[in-house]
Amino acid sequence: MRVLKLVIWDLDETILAGILEEGDEDTNPVASRLMQQLDHSGVLQALATQNQPEIILSAIKKFGLSDLFVQVEADLGPKAKKVKRILEALGTNPLDTVFVDQDAFERGSITAQIQDITAWTLSELEAYLKSLSSAATQEGRRRPQMYREQQARSRGRKDTADYTDFLRSCNIQISIRPYAPEDSDRAEELLTRTHRMNLGVLPVDEAVTRLKRPAEHSIIMAEMKDVYGDMGRCGILHLTPDKTGAAIIESLAISCRTRARGLSLAMLVGMLRHRDAQFDRYRCHYVNNGSNRPLRMLLMGAGFKPQPGTDELVLNAERLAGLKLPDWINIGYCPAFQGK
Amino acid sequence: MGKPHRNLEAEREKPSRQALEETVARLVASTLGKKSGSIQPDAPLFSSQAGFDSFSLMELVLRLEDTLGFKIPDEDLDPDVFLSIKTITSYLHSRLERRA
């Protein structure tokens, strides 16, 4: 970085302590303080977030942040494209820009796709701002160190110049296994807090009750980890056989934490391919709850076909078997819960 | 949230099939972060290398709706419609024909 002119912020788990879509509305006090400090220093600030624009505009107004951002880019697409649009609109060189995100994957993803940009955690931004406000000698001591750190990151980027190479370097592992009683709290949380990737057919209470039903059903859990950490249990699929060799999807929820990595399709297909989920056909009803249209897209991506005149979607096993997944996602199958 | 393509905007009432395919190709490429024209019209979008996920598909559908000025109903969200640029174009063309 040359001179800090622009800071592009992530929202979920960076400016906010949690995830907006999951109902978390507490701002991170460190982020709030740094935003005020940057504002007083005359550094431009913008927001790039994977949330729906209508939700974001009212949220940042509610948080009192509307006046801080010179530009807000909010949509469900990849974050790198939003960052590029901000840079283009403001005419700012990536060399003078810092992208701040607490998610290491997002930072790596941005630096792999946008040359010369710096991606920092809140702590790194805080350290930099402290160095600026310290005595010149201290600043002088800190800058070479930060420069070296940045150079090291740049070298890492050269190794993963292509985004697909970057994704491969993440060593993304999805682990699929049957549901266990120990999963009940997380399953309930997934069904309750996941709005975009939730089938929305059953009321949450009913969906949770059915998980405990001792019947001939299959419940599959998906866990995910990569070189940046273990995201834990991110997906649940609840199937009940019908009398024709098909399975009815009673519940399906996938955490929006997987969205940055584009993993939702791999996670759904992985769960459907588990040996406990082998059926001739998979049927489900989709009810639009106002925010779960991405799930409808996910079902289409997995090959579910709408049945004319009904709200039912059907996927046959042959089509499921033919679906190819990216080679940078590794899916492993476990016969049972291994404990946490 | 992308701006409507100028040529298509002018032809919004009933764009030619070619203009429609160009627009679809541009929006697909843009959604995938690739150069316009880099994806063959009959290349499968859900291939392992294309990189389509539910969120990129959602983005594409929203862009198509925004550009063409109508909503694609849930019952038309069919994997056979969204197989490729060509199949999307065919669907949209027939929708526009019916509307005209």
Interface residues (C-beta under 8 A of the other chain):
Chain A: Q50 P53 D75 L76 G77 P78 A80 K81 Q113 Y163 M197 R259 G262 L263 S264 L265 Y286 N288 R293 P294 L295 R296 M297 L298 M300 G301 G303 F304 K305 P306 P308 R319 L323 K324 L325 P326 D327
Chain B: M1 T31 G33 F46 S47 S48 Q49 G51 F52 D53 S54 F55 S56 L57 M58 E59 V61 L62 D74 E75 D76 L77 D78 P79 D80 F82
